[in-house]
Amino acid sequence: MLYRIITFVGGLVFVAALFALLWFFCKKFLEHHGVTDQVSDRATSLATWTFAGISVGLVFAVVGAFILGPWAFYRTLRGHNVDVSDGAAIWWGFGIVVAALGITAIGFFGFLMAVGAY
């Protein structure tokens, strides 16, 4: 029973880590493209909608996260008037989703191995 509690708490920590990684990558993306006004708020908005897209996409056979995540990033980015082409925005969103999910997955599987659950 203790392992289940530890694994559940660890999972919650990694969900928070995924959002933090998304926020960090979105903030760096905005700074890279010259956004200086309310960068943290805009990064939070981008990360929130991208996280929502990933979450809904994970329900649909995991592959949906790599479709809905970048799409949510792109749709939210259009509302922030960042000077990026549509194709570049989608590819940036895809890169951010892949990087954040990859880092989180590696960390989570390492955690599961450390507690003996995997």
Order of alpha helices (4+ residues) and beta strands (2+ residues): alpha-alpha-alpha-alpha
